[in-house]
Amino acid sequence: MSANPLLSIEGLTASVDEKTILHNVNLNVAAGETHVLMGPNGAGKSTLGHLVMGDPVYTVQNGRIAFDGQDITELTTDKRSRAGLFLSFQAPVEIPGVPLSSFLRASIAGRPGLEMKGKEFRRRVKELAAELNMDTAYLNRELGVGFSGGEKKKVEMLQLLLLQPKLAILDETDSGLDVDALSTVSHGMDAYRKSCNGSMLIITHNTRILEHLDVDRVHVMVKGHIVREDDASLIPWIDKNGFETFEREAAEQRAQAEAVAAEQQA
């Protein structure tokens, strides 16, 4: 791990509607690395991704988030995006009346190194669409409207390849995909990593999408706590054994912590 990680999450405790969701989370991602955040449903994985991206629904109670040497804990989402962060969604939204091509053009506006004239932009987007085996007719359709789940995820991969962020947080990108769509999305992730030495934090509870990726570190989250961190060898172990062992260990740790707190109060 680099002494100066690209993403540094230190002691992050956060809540939504006054309910604490994350508890003292620490996680670092270096430039060019691929990390995986795994855990059962409801563990807080997506919450962490949204917090890093600055979703105002969540409240940071303690800790800090640093990105590329800058404390971004208080930055708005748009400023985090322009700094080089990208977040994909489990369920990409539909925006009627906004053509996909117009949305993509607006997304690169004012970003250093991504300025393109109309003809150059159209050529670049068509090249990326072809790389993702995506019909260019989709570029003229309203963003997400009438798209299948797989098509929506392809659009997010198109955005990723176009923007080339420093760090991509991919939240359940494999959710609901058939084999062909999963292959296309996996190809998009690999193409992004190779094209700009991009870093990835892949949030998932399914190991399928990881089969063709070189993973550097795996983090396991249970009920808002990071309970295990290891190299890629942890992935086949999870595939075979699931998360039950981690959930049991987390329950034992909580019980011990509560017992210590009770003794201190006595």
PAKOL-341885 format. One line per 3 residues: number of its first residue (from 0); their letters; for each residue x, y, z of N, C-alpha, C. Coordinates in pm, 1 decimal. Example, Ala and Ser with C-alpha at 12.3 -4.5 7.8 and 13.67 -1.06 7.14 Angstrom:
2
0 = AS = 1319.0:-569.0:780.0:1230.0:-450.0:780.0:1320.0:-330.0:780.0; 1285.0:-225.0:708.0:1367.0:-106.0:714.0:1290.0:3.0:787.0
This chain:
266
0 = MSA = 83.8:-119.8:0.0:0.0:0.0:0.0:87.4:125.0:0.0; 52.6:219.7:-82.9:125.9:345.3:-90.7:115.6:421.3:39.7; 225.8:495.0:70.5:224.4:576.7:191.5:121.0:687.9:180.3
3 = NPL = 89.5:727.6:57.6:-10.9:831.8:34.4:-119.6:776.3:-55.7; -216.4:704.4:1.1:-320.6:641.6:-80.8:-405.2:743.7:-154.8; -459.6:701.1:-268.3:-547.8:788.3:-345.1:-674.2:818.8:-265.7
6 = LSI = -733.6:714.6:-207.7:-850.5:731.3:-121.7:-814.1:685.4:18.3; -841.7:769.6:116.9:-814.6:734.9:256.2:-938.4:764.5:340.5; -997.0:659.7:396.0:-1112.2:673.1:485.5:-1063.6:639.7:625.6
9 = EGL = -1077.5:734.8:716.3:-1022.3:718.8:850.7:-1130.9:736.1:956.3; -1155.4:630.4:1033.2:-1246.8:637.7:1147.0:-1385.6:689.4:1112.6; -1436.4:651.0:996.0:-1563.6:707.1:948.3:-1683.2:643.8:1018.5
12 = TAS = -1755.8:726.1:1089.3:-1882.4:686.4:1150.8:-1990.1:776.7:1091.5; -2099.1:716.9:1043.8:-2200.0:795.2:973.0:-2339.9:741.8:1001.1; -2437.2:830.0:978.7:-2575.4:793.8:1009.7:-2670.3:845.7:903.3
15 = VDE = -2793.3:792.3:907.3:-2902.9:842.7:825.6:-3027.3:841.1:912.8; -3099.2:953.5:912.3:-3218.6:966.6:997.2:-3188.5:930.7:1142.7; -3072.0:979.6:1190.4:-3027.4:962.3:1329.3:-2997.0:817.2:1366.3
18 = KTI = -2990.2:728.8:1266.8:-2952.1:589.9:1291.8:-2810.8:568.6:1238.4; -2720.4:526.0:1326.0:-2581.7:503.2:1284.7:-2573.4:380.2:1194.5; -2513.4:399.7:1076.9:-2503.9:293.4:977.1:-2361.3:238.9:967.3
21 = LHN = -2262.8:328.1:970.8:-2122.5:288.3:962.4:-2052.3:318.1:1094.2; -1962.4:228.2:1132.8:-1896.7:240.0:1262.5:-1744.5:235.6:1245.9; -1679.2:349.1:1262.3:-1532.6:357.7:1267.1:-1466.5:282.4:1150.9
24 = VNL = -1507.7:314.6:1029.4:-1457.7:245.8:909.9:-1324.5:306.3:865.2; -1227.6:218.2:840.4:-1098.2:258.1:785.3:-1074.9:179.0:656.3; -1038.2:249.7:550.4:-1017.2:182.6:421.6:-930.7:271.6:333.3
27 = NVA = -825.9:214.4:274.9:-736.6:287.8:185.4:-729.0:220.0:49.6; -725.5:301.4:-55.7:-707.8:250.7:-192.4:-597.3:331.6:-258.4; -494.1:263.3:-305.7:-383.9:332.3:-373.2:-413.6:348.3:-522.1
30 = AGE = -342.4:439.3:-585.4:-359.0:462.1:-729.5:-330.1:333.8:-806.1; -417.4:301.7:-901.4:-398.9:184.8:-986.1:-445.0:53.8:-925.4; -497.6:56.9:-803.4:-539.9:-66.7:-737.5:-688.8:-94.3:-758.3
33 = THV = -723.4:-222.7:-750.8:-862.1:-266.2:-755.7:-897.0:-330.3:-621.7; -991.0:-270.3:-552.2:-1035.9:-321.1:-423.0:-1180.5:-367.3:-434.2; -1217.1:-462.3:-350.3:-1353.2:-514.3:-347.7:-1407.7:-499.2:-206.5
36 = LMG = -1528.3:-445.8:-196.2:-1598.0:-436.3:-68.4:-1715.3:-533.0:-73.5; -1708.0:-638.0:9.6:-1809.0:-742.5:8.5:-1879.5:-750.8:143.1; -1989.4:-822.1:145.5:-2065.1:-839.6:268.1:-2209.2:-872.4:236.5
39 = PNG = -2284.3:-918.1:336.5:-2424.4:-952.9:313.6:-2509.2:-829.6:284.8; -2630.9:-852.0:236.3:-2723.1:-740.9:213.4:-2746.0:-664.3:343.3; -2751.2:-531.1:331.5:-2776.7:-448.7:448.9:-2655.0:-424.7:535.6
42 = AGK = -2535.5:-458.1:484.4:-2413.8:-442.8:565.2:-2365.7:-298.6:572.6; -2410.6:-213.7:479.2:-2364.5:-75.1:476.1:-2268.3:-46.0:362.4; -2252.7:-141.4:270.4:-2157.0:-125.7:159.9:-2194.0:-7.9:69.7
45 = STL = -2318.4:-3.6:26.1:-2361.7:105.5:-61.3:-2356.8:239.1:11.8; -2388.5:237.5:140.1:-2381.1:360.0:220.4:-2241.1:418.3:214.7; -2139.8:332.7:226.9:-2002.3:381.2:222.2:-1972.2:445.2:87.2
48 = GHL = -2014.9:380.6:-21.4:-1992.4:437.1:-153.5:-2057.2:573.7:-169.1; -2178.7:586.4:-121.5:-2250.3:714.1:-132.8:-2188.5:822.0:-44.6; -2136.2:781.7:69.9:-2068.8:878.1:157.1:-1941.4:931.0:92.8
51 = VMG = -1865.5:843.3:31.2:-1743.6:887.3:-35.8:-1777.6:986.6:-146.6; -1892.4:965.4:-212.2:-1932.3:1052.4:-322.4:-2001.9:1179.0:-273.6; -2034.3:1186.8:-143.0:-2091.5:1309.7:-88.4:-2242.1:1316.5:-88.3
54 = DPV = -2310.2:1202.8:-84.5:-2456.4:1201.4:-80.5:-2504.3:1272.2:46.2; -2580.9:1383.6:33.1:-2623.5:1460.9:150.7:-2726.7:1390.8:237.9; -2778.0:1276.7:192.6:-2873.9:1201.2:274.7:-2806.6:1152.0:402.7
57 = YTV = -2675.1:1128.0:395.2:-2602.2:1070.6:507.8:-2526.0:1178.5:584.0; -2510.8:1157.6:714.5:-2440.7:1252.1:800.6:-2314.2:1188.1:855.7; -2201.1:1254.5:834.1:-2075.5:1207.1:890.9:-2068.7:1253.1:1036.1
60 = QNG = -2063.6:1158.5:1126.8:-2057.9:1189.6:1269.0:-1914.3:1202.6:1318.0; -1826.7:1124.9:1257.3:-1687.3:1127.8:1299.4:-1600.3:1073.3:1185.9; -1473.3:1111.4:1185.9:-1380.1:1061.3:1085.5:-1365.9:1155.8:967.7
63 = RIA = -1285.7:1113.3:869.2:-1259.8:1197.6:752.6:-1241.2:1111.9:627.7; -1264.1:1175.7:513.5:-1241.6:1113.2:383.2:-1144.4:1202.2:307.1; -1031.8:1146.9:266.9:-934.0:1221.3:187.7:-920.5:1155.8:51.3
66 = FDG = -908.0:1239.9:-52.5:-894.1:1188.6:-188.6:-785.7:1267.2:-260.2; -687.6:1195.9:-311.0:-578.3:1256.4:-385.4:-510.9:1367.3:-304.8; -493.3:1341.4:-175.4:-423.9:1435.5:-87.7:-508.9:1547.9:-32.9
69 = QDI = -638.5:1550.6:-64.3:-726.5:1658.3:-20.6:-835.8:1603.6:70.1; -863.6:1672.2:180.3:-974.7:1635.1:267.2:-1104.4:1674.7:196.7; -1186.1:1574.8:162.4:-1309.1:1603.0:87.6:-1434.3:1579.4:172.3
72 = TEL = -1415.4:1561.8:302.8:-1527.2:1526.5:390.7:-1643.7:1623.7:377.5; -1614.1:1750.5:354.6:-1719.2:1852.8:346.8:-1748.6:1898.0:204.5; -1680.6:1841.5:105.8:-1701.7:1885.2:-32.2:-1836.0:1838.2:-86.6
75 = TTD = -1895.0:1916.8:-175.9:-2018.7:1877.0:-241.9:-1989.2:1769.8:-347.0; -2093.4:1699.7:-388.3:-2077.4:1588.0:-481.4:-2016.5:1632.2:-613.7; -2057.3:1746.2:-666.8:-2005.5:1790.3:-796.3:-1856.1:1817.8:-790.4
78 = KRS = -1809.1:1871.0:-677.7:-1666.2:1899.1:-664.1:-1587.3:1769.0:-649.3; -1645.7:1670.6:-582.8:-1578.6:1540.8:-572.2:-1568.4:1475.7:-710.6; -1674.2:1489.5:-789.0:-1672.3:1433.8:-923.4:-1563.3:1497.8:-1008.1
81 = RAG = -1552.4:1629.0:-1000.8:-1451.8:1698.8:-1080.5:-1310.4:1670.4:-1030.2; -1298.7:1629.1:-903.5:-1167.5:1592.4:-849.9:-1122.7:1456.0:-900.4; -1218.1:1378.0:-957.3:-1181.2:1249.5:-1014.6:-1249.8:1129.2:-954.3
84 = LFL = -1360.8:1150.0:-883.6:-1439.3:1039.5:-827.9:-1558.6:1008.8:-917.9; -1594.7:881.4:-924.0:-1708.5:836.6:-1004.8:-1783.2:730.7:-926.1; -1915.9:739.3:-926.0:-1998.9:639.7:-858.0:-2105.1:588.9:-953.4
87 = SFQ = -2108.8:457.2:-972.6:-2218.6:396.9:-1047.6:-2326.9:357.5:-948.6; -2447.5:331.9:-999.3:-2560.7:305.6:-911.3:-2614.9:164.3:-929.3; -2671.5:111.7:-821.1:-2738.8:-18.3:-830.7:-2852.9:-10.6:-930.6
90 = APV = -2928.9:97.5:-923.3:-3044.5:116.4:-1011.4:-3034.2:254.3:-1076.8; -2964.8:265.3:-1190.8:-2950.7:395.0:-1258.3:-3085.8:458.1:-1288.6; -3094.5:588.7:-1269.8:-3221.8:658.2:-1284.6:-3253.3:684.0:-1431.4
93 = EIP = -3381.9:708.9:-1457.5:-3427.8:748.9:-1590.0:-3453.4:899.0:-1588.5; -3409.6:967.7:-1694.6:-3431.4:1112.8:-1703.7:-3500.4:1142.2:-1836.5; -3633.0:1146.2:-1837.6:-3706.8:1174.2:-1960.8:-3671.0:1311.5:-2017.1
96 = GVP = -3664.5:1319.8:-2147.8:-3639.6:1448.1:-2213.5:-3493.4:1482.9:-2232.3; -3402.9:1402.9:-2176.2:-3259.3:1430.5:-2189.0:-3194.5:1320.4:-2271.8; -3155.0:1349.1:-2395.1:-3088.2:1247.3:-2476.6:-2957.1:1203.4:-2412.0
99 = LSS = -2925.7:1075.9:-2427.6:-2802.2:1023.5:-2370.0:-2680.6:1101.2:-2419.2; -2676.8:1133.1:-2548.5:-2560.5:1205.1:-2603.0:-2544.8:1342.0:-2537.5; -2656.3:1410.9:-2511.7:-2650.8:1542.6:-2447.2:-2601.5:1529.9:-2303.7
102 = FLR = -2645.4:1425.7:-2235.6:-2600.9:1402.0:-2098.4:-2450.1:1377.1:-2094.5; -2400.9:1294.5:-2186.2:-2257.8:1264.8:-2189.3:-2177.0:1390.4:-2222.1; -2228.7:1470.9:-2313.9:-2158.3:1595.4:-2350.7:-2150.4:1689.5:-2230.9
105 = ASI = -2260.2:1699.3:-2155.9:-2261.8:1786.5:-2038.1:-2167.7:1734.4:-1929.2; -2153.4:1601.8:-1920.2:-2072.7:1543.7:-1812.2:-1924.1:1574.4:-1826.6; -1877.1:1600.0:-1950.1:-1734.9:1629.8:-1969.1:-1708.1:1779.4:-1980.2
108 = AGR = -1813.2:1860.6:-1982.4:-1797.0:2005.0:-1999.4:-1713.1:2064.0:-1885.7; -1612.3:2140.4:-1921.6:-1530.8:2209.1:-1822.2:-1431.8:2122.0:-1748.5; -1416.4:1997.0:-1792.2:-1320.8:1907.6:-1724.5:-1187.4:1911.0:-1799.0
111 = PGL = -1081.4:1947.6:-1731.3:-949.9:1955.9:-1796.6:-911.1:1823.3:-1861.6; -865.1:1832.6:-1984.4:-820.6:1714.0:-2055.9:-929.8:1640.9:-2130.0; -1056.0:1680.2:-2108.4:-1167.1:1611.6:-2173.2:-1242.1:1700.4:-2272.4
114 = EMK = -1190.2:1821.4:-2294.3:-1257.7:1910.8:-2388.0:-1252.9:1852.5:-2530.2; -1369.4:1848.7:-2595.0:-1376.1:1797.2:-2732.2:-1475.7:1880.8:-2812.3; -1442.5:1904.4:-2936.9:-1538.0:1967.8:-3026.0:-1642.4:1865.0:-3068.1
117 = GKE = -1751.9:1913.0:-3125.4:-1865.4:1827.7:-3155.3:-1831.1:1702.7:-3234.2; -1757.8:1719.1:-3342.3:-1723.7:1605.5:-3427.1:-1634.9:1506.3:-3353.5; -1537.1:1557.4:-3280.3:-1445.7:1471.7:-3204.9:-1521.0:1396.4:-3095.4
120 = FRR = -1614.0:1466.9:-3029.4:-1692.9:1403.7:-2923.9:-1777.4:1289.9:-2979.1; -1845.9:1314.7:-3090.6:-1930.8:1211.2:-3149.3:-1849.3:1089.5:-3191.3; -1731.9:1113.6:-3247.7:-1646.1:1002.5:-3288.8:-1600.0:921.6:-3167.2
123 = RVK = -1560.9:992.2:-3060.4:-1512.3:924.0:-2940.6:-1622.1:840.6:-2875.9; -1741.4:894.9:-2864.3:-1852.2:823.1:-2801.2:-1890.7:700.6:-2883.3; -1889.9:713.7:-3014.9:-1921.3:598.3:-3099.6:-1815.6:488.9:-3086.2
126 = ELA = -1689.6:528.8:-3072.7:-1582.6:430.9:-3052.1:-1604.1:353.1:-2921.9; -1638.6:425.3:-2816.0:-1659.5:360.9:-2686.0:-1782.9:271.9:-2688.8; -1888.2:317.1:-2757.1:-2009.8:235.9:-2768.3:-1979.3:105.1:-2840.6
129 = AEL = -1898.8:112.9:-2945.5:-1861.3:-7.9:-3019.6:-1779.9:-102.0:-2931.6; -1693.6:-45.8:-2848.5:-1612.0:-127.7:-2759.1:-1697.7:-203.4:-2659.3; -1812.3:-144.7:-2624.0:-1904.1:-207.4:-2529.2:-2015.4:-284.5:-2599.8
132 = NMD = -2001.2:-301.7:-2731.4:-2102.7:-374.9:-2809.8:-2240.5:-312.1:-2788.9; -2244.7:-181.0:-2795.6:-2365.8:-104.1:-2768.4:-2410.7:-33.3:-2895.9; -2535.7:-49.9:-2934.5:-2591.1:12.0:-3054.0:-2585.4:164.4:-3039.7
135 = TAY = -2525.5:233.2:-3137.6:-2512.3:378.4:-3128.4:-2647.2:450.1:-3134.4; -2752.9:379.7:-3172.9:-2886.7:440.0:-3173.9:-2928.8:480.2:-3033.1; -2872.1:413.4:-2931.7:-2905.7:446.2:-2793.5:-2861.4:588.0:-2757.4
138 = LNR = -2765.2:641.6:-2828.6:-2714.8:774.5:-2796.7:-2819.8:882.4:-2818.7; -2917.1:855.1:-2903.1:-3022.5:952.8:-2931.3:-3147.5:931.2:-2846.1; -3146.9:827.2:-2765.0:-3263.7:799.3:-2681.2:-3256.0:874.8:-2549.3
141 = ELG = -3371.3:890.6:-2483.8:-3375.9:957.7:-2354.3:-3301.1:873.7:-2250.8; -3228.2:940.1:-2164.4:-3138.8:873.7:-2070.4:-3211.9:771.4:-1983.1; -3183.3:644.3:-2007.1:-3237.3:536.5:-1925.2:-3379.3:496.5:-1954.9
144 = VGF = -3452.9:578.5:-2029.1:-3595.1:552.7:-2051.2:-3612.8:433.6:-2145.2; -3678.7:329.7:-2095.9:-3702.7:210.4:-2174.9:-3582.8:118.7:-2187.2; -3474.0:151.5:-2118.0:-3354.9:67.2:-2122.9:-3373.2:-52.8:-2030.4
147 = SGG = -3319.5:-166.5:-2069.8:-3317.6:-281.6:-1980.0:-3212.7:-258.4:-1871.7; -3212.4:-345.3:-1770.1:-3113.3:-332.5:-1664.9:-2972.0:-341.3:-1718.4; -2949.2:-435.4:-1810.9:-2817.1:-449.9:-1870.0:-2776.8:-329.4:-1953.1
150 = EKK = -2871.3:-271.6:-2025.9:-2842.0:-154.0:-2108.1:-2806.2:-34.0:-2021.4; -2873.9:-20.0:-1908.1:-2842.7:90.1:-1816.3:-2700.7:76.2:-1761.5; -2661.6:-46.2:-1730.4:-2526.4:-67.7:-1678.5:-2421.9:-44.0:-1786.6
153 = KVE = -2455.3:-76.4:-1912.3:-2363.9:-46.6:-2023.3:-2344.2:104.2:-2037.9; -2452.1:179.4:-2019.3:-2442.9:325.5:-2027.2:-2348.3:377.7:-1919.3; -2354.2:318.2:-1801.0:-2264.3:362.4:-1694.5:-2119.3:329.1:-1729.0
156 = MLQ = -2097.0:215.1:-1793.0:-1962.3:182.3:-1837.4:-1916.1:280.6:-1945.3; -2009.0:324.1:-2029.1:-1977.3:423.2:-2131.5:-1933.3:554.4:-2065.7; -2005.6:596.1:-1962.7:-1967.1:716.2:-1887.8:-1828.6:700.3:-1826.0
159 = LLL = -1804.4:582.8:-1768.0:-1677.4:555.9:-1701.7:-1560.7:567.9:-1798.9; -1575.5:507.4:-1917.3:-1468.4:511.5:-2017.0:-1448.6:651.8:-2073.4; -1557.5:726.9:-2080.1:-1547.9:863.1:-2133.5:-1481.9:957.2:-2032.7
162 = LQP = -1521.7:947.5:-1906.0:-1472.0:1039.7:-1803.9:-1332.3:1004.0:-1753.6; -1298.9:873.7:-1754.5:-1170.2:826.3:-1703.4:-1135.4:887.7:-1567.7; -1218.9:865.2:-1467.1:-1191.2:919.5:-1334.0:-1070.7:851.6:-1270.3
165 = KLA = -1017.7:913.3:-1165.3:-905.2:853.8:-1093.1:-950.4:731.7:-1012.5; -1073.3:738.3:-960.5:-1127.5:627.4:-881.8:-1273.7:605.7:-918.0; -1307.3:482.4:-952.4:-1445.3:445.5:-983.3:-1499.4:357.7:-871.4
168 = ILD = -1608.9:400.4:-811.4:-1679.3:320.4:-711.1:-1798.7:257.7:-782.2; -1797.2:126.2:-795.6:-1898.5:55.9:-874.2:-1988.7:-21.6:-780.1; -2110.0:29.5:-762.9:-2202.6:-23.0:-662.6:-2295.5:-127.0:-723.6
171 = ETD = -2270.8:-254.9:-692.7:-2354.9:-365.4:-740.0:-2375.3:-357.7:-891.4; -2266.9:-330.2:-963.8:-2275.3:-317.6:-1109.4:-2323.3:-446.3:-1174.6; -2302.6:-559.1:-1106.6:-2342.4:-688.4:-1162.3:-2486.4:-725.2:-1132.0
174 = SGL = -2556.9:-641.6:-1057.3:-2692.7:-674.4:-1013.6:-2788.9:-690.4:-1131.0; -2853.5:-806.5:-1140.7:-2957.1:-830.0:-1240.7:-2907.9:-850.3:-1382.0; -2779.9:-872.7:-1402.6:-2726.5:-886.7:-1538.3:-2726.7:-1032.7:-1583.8
177 = DVD = -2757.6:-1052.1:-1712.4:-2742.0:-1186.5:-1767.3:-2595.6:-1208.1:-1803.7; -2562.7:-1327.0:-1853.4:-2423.2:-1362.3:-1879.0:-2358.7:-1268.5:-1980.3; -2430.5:-1235.8:-2088.9:-2374.1:-1150.4:-2193.0:-2348.8:-1008.8:-2140.8
180 = ALS = -2445.8:-952.5:-2069.0:-2430.5:-817.0:-2015.2:-2319.4:-812.4:-1911.9; -2308.7:-918.7:-1832.4:-2203.2:-925.4:-1731.4:-2065.9:-925.6:-1797.4; -2054.0:-997.6:-1907.9:-1928.3:-1002.1:-1981.3:-1892.0:-864.4:-2035.9
183 = TVS = -1991.6:-792.6:-2087.8:-1967.8:-658.6:-2142.7:-1924.9:-561.9:-2034.0; -1992.4:-567.5:-1919.9:-1958.5:-479.2:-1809.3:-1818.5:-510.1:-1756.9; -1785.3:-638.0:-1745.2:-1651.6:-677.2:-1699.7:-1545.5:-625.0:-1796.6
186 = HGM = -1575.8:-633.3:-1926.6:-1483.4:-580.7:-2028.1:-1466.1:-430.5:-2010.9; -1576.8:-359.3:-1983.8:-1569.9:-214.5:-1964.0:-1484.1:-177.2:-1844.5; -1497.4:-252.0:-1736.2:-1418.6:-226.6:-1616.5:-1270.3:-248.1:-1644.7
189 = DAY = -1238.2:-354.4:-1716.5:-1099.1:-384.9:-1747.9:-1041.8:-279.7:-1843.0; -1123.2:-236.1:-1939.8:-1078.4:-134.9:-2034.9:-1051.7:-2.5:-1964.3; -1136.0:31.6:-1869.1:-1114.7:154.9:-1791.0:-982.4:147.6:-1715.4
192 = RKS = -961.6:37.3:-1646.2:-840.7:22.1:-1564.7:-715.0:34.1:-1650.7; -718.5:-27.5:-1768.0:-600.4:-28.3:-1855.1:-580.3:105.2:-1926.7; -688.4:175.2:-1957.5:-677.1:297.6:-2036.7:-618.0:414.3:-1957.8
195 = CNG = -638.1:415.2:-1826.1:-590.8:530.2:-1748.9:-530.6:490.4:-1614.6; -497.0:361.3:-1599.7:-445.7:310.0:-1472.3:-540.9:347.6:-1358.7; -668.5:338.5:-1386.9:-769.4:380.0:-1290.0:-781.0:285.4:-1172.1
198 = SML = -820.2:342.3:-1058.9:-845.8:263.3:-938.1:-994.5:229.9:-931.4; -1026.5:115.8:-870.6:-1165.9:75.7:-856.0:-1193.2:25.9:-714.7; -1310.3:61.8:-664.9:-1365.3:3.3:-543.6:-1497.7:-60.1:-584.6
201 = IIT = -1497.8:-191.9:-594.6:-1614.1:-265.8:-644.6:-1695.5:-314.7:-525.6; -1820.1:-270.6:-517.3:-1909.2:-309.3:-408.7:-1999.5:-420.6:-458.5; -1995.1:-535.1:-393.2:-2074.9:-648.8:-439.0:-2090.2:-751.9:-328.1
204 = HNT = -2187.6:-840.2:-343.2:-2195.5:-957.5:-255.8:-2188.6:-1084.6:-340.9; -2158.5:-1065.0:-469.6:-2151.8:-1176.1:-564.6:-2011.7:-1180.6:-625.5; -1951.4:-1298.7:-632.0:-1813.6:-1309.0:-681.0:-1803.4:-1323.6:-832.7
207 = RIL = -1915.7:-1335.9:-903.8:-1909.8:-1361.7:-1048.6:-1834.0:-1254.8:-1125.6; -1861.0:-1128.3:-1092.3:-1801.9:-1019.4:-1170.1:-1652.7:-1005.4:-1144.0; -1602.9:-1073.8:-1042.1:-1462.0:-1061.7:-1005.3:-1374.2:-1165.7:-1074.4
210 = EHL = -1437.1:-1258.8:-1144.9:-1363.6:-1372.7:-1200.5:-1256.2:-1332.9:-1301.3; -1277.0:-1223.5:-1372.7:-1181.8:-1184.5:-1477.1:-1106.0:-1056.5:-1443.4; -1103.5:-1021.2:-1314.6:-1034.8:-900.2:-1271.4:-919.4:-934.4:-1178.5
213 = DVD = -813.9:-854.6:-1186.0:-702.2:-868.4:-1093.0:-732.2:-782.8:-970.4; -764.6:-847.6:-860.0:-804.5:-777.4:-737.8:-686.2:-768.2:-641.7; -662.6:-649.4:-588.0:-551.0:-628.5:-495.4:-590.6:-655.4:-350.0
216 = RVH = -706.3:-603.1:-307.6:-746.9:-620.2:-167.5:-897.1:-643.7:-160.3; -937.1:-720.1:-60.1:-1078.1:-749.0:-34.6:-1111.4:-704.1:107.3; -1219.8:-628.4:120.6:-1266.5:-582.2:250.3:-1405.1:-642.7:273.8
219 = VMV = -1428.0:-694.4:392.6:-1557.7:-753.2:425.2:-1626.9:-665.1:529.5; -1749.2:-624.6:498.2:-1826.5:-539.9:589.1:-1947.6:-616.0:641.8; -1969.9:-607.3:770.6:-2086.2:-667.3:835.7:-2144.6:-564.8:932.5
222 = KGH = -2270.6:-529.6:911.7:-2341.7:-435.2:998.2:-2262.1:-308.2:1025.6; -2206.9:-253.4:917.3:-2139.9:-124.3:926.2:-1997.4:-127.4:976.9; -1942.5:-247.3:1000.7:-1804.9:-262.1:1047.7:-1722.2:-334.8:942.0
225 = IVR = -1599.5:-290.2:917.3:-1505.4:-368.4:837.4:-1448.8:-475.9:929.3; -1481.8:-601.6:901.4:-1444.6:-710.2:992.4:-1328.9:-795.3:941.3; -1292.6:-780.0:813.5:-1181.3:-857.2:760.2:-1124.5:-786.7:637.6
228 = EDD = -993.4:-794.9:621.6:-926.8:-742.1:501.9:-816.4:-838.8:463.7; -808.8:-870.5:333.3:-709.1:-967.2:288.1:-686.9:-948.4:138.4; -601.0:-1033.7:81.7:-577.9:-1026.0:-61.6:-686.8:-1103.0:-136.7
231 = ASL = -668.5:-1120.8:-267.8:-772.0:-1180.4:-352.1:-804.0:-1325.2:-316.8; -717.6:-1390.9:-239.5:-744.0:-1530.0:-200.7:-869.0:-1542.9:-114.4; -914.2:-1431.2:-59.5:-1034.5:-1434.4:23.3:-1160.8:-1454.8:-60.8
234 = IPW = -1155.4:-1418.2:-189.1:-1274.1:-1425.3:-274.6:-1324.7:-1568.7:-292.2; -1240.2:-1665.3:-333.2:-1291.5:-1802.7:-345.7:-1336.2:-1861.4:-211.5; -1273.7:-1818.2:-103.5:-1316.2:-1864.8:28.9:-1459.1:-1817.9:58.0
237 = IDK = -1486.5:-1691.5:26.9:-1621.7:-1637.3:46.6:-1720.3:-1707.4:-45.4; -1678.0:-1732.0:-169.2:-1764.9:-1799.3:-265.5:-1808.1:-1936.4:-213.6; -1718.8:-2002.4:-142.9:-1747.5:-2135.9:-90.2:-1822.6:-2132.0:43.1
240 = NGF = -1785.6:-2036.9:129.7:-1836.2:-2038.7:267.5:-1937.2:-1929.6:300.2; -1949.2:-1829.2:214.1:-2043.1:-1720.8:242.4:-1992.8:-1628.0:351.7; -2086.2:-1553.2:411.2:-2050.9:-1451.2:509.6:-2085.7:-1490.2:653.3
243 = ETF = -2134.3:-1613.0:672.8:-2181.9:-1653.7:805.7:-2071.9:-1644.0:911.0; -1950.3:-1685.4:876.7:-1839.4:-1679.3:972.7:-1813.3:-1536.1:1016.3; -1814.1:-1443.4:920.7:-1789.2:-1302.9:953.0:-1901.9:-1244.9:1038.2
246 = ERE = -2025.5:-1284.0:1007.8:-2138.8:-1234.1:1085.4:-2131.4:-1283.5:1229.3; -2089.1:-1407.5:1246.0:-2075.6:-1463.3:1380.9:-1963.2:-1392.3:1457.5; -1851.0:-1369.7:1391.2:-1739.8:-1300.0:1454.4:-1779.2:-1157.5:1492.6
249 = AAE = -1853.3:-1091.4:1403.8:-1896.6:-954.2:1431.9:-1989.3:-950.3:1552.4; -2078.2:-1050.1:1562.7:-2170.6:-1055.2:1676.3:-2093.6:-1076.0:1807.2; -1991.2:-1160.6:1802.1:-1910.2:-1185.0:1921.5:-1834.7:-1058.6:1961.9
252 = QRA = -1781.9:-986.0:1863.8:-1709.0:-862.6:1892.5:-1801.3:-757.4:1953.1; -1923.6:-746.6:1900.3:-2018.9:-649.7:1955.5:-2054.3:-686.0:2098.9; -2072.8:-814.7:2124.4:-2107.0:-858.9:2259.3:-1994.9:-825.9:2357.6
255 = QAE = -1871.6:-848.4:2314.5:-1757.0:-815.8:2399.9:-1747.9:-666.3:2425.6; -1769.7:-586.7:2320.9:-1762.8:-441.0:2335.3:-1872.0:-390.8:2430.6; -1991.3:-448.6:2418.6:-2101.9:-408.2:2506.5:-2074.2:-448.6:2651.0
258 = AVA = -2010.6:-562.4:2669.1:-1977.4:-608.8:2804.3:-1874.6:-515.5:2867.2; -1774.9:-474.7:2788.8:-1673.1:-382.9:2839.7:-1736.1:-248.6:2875.4; -1826.2:-200.6:2789.2:-1891.6:-71.3:2815.1:-1976.4:-79.7:2942.0
261 = AEQ = -2043.5:-192.2:2961.9:-2127.3:-209.1:3080.9:-2041.9:-208.5:3207.4; -1923.6:-273.3:3200.9:-1833.2:-275.2:3316.1:-1781.7:-135.8:3348.8; -1752.9:-59.2:3247.0:-1700.6:76.4:3267.9:-1805.0:167.3:3332.0
264 = QA = -1932.5:143.1:3298.8:-2038.5:224.2:3354.1:-2077.1:182.0:3496.2; -2047.6:57.5:3529.8:-2085.2:5.7:3661.9:-2005.3:70.6:3776.0
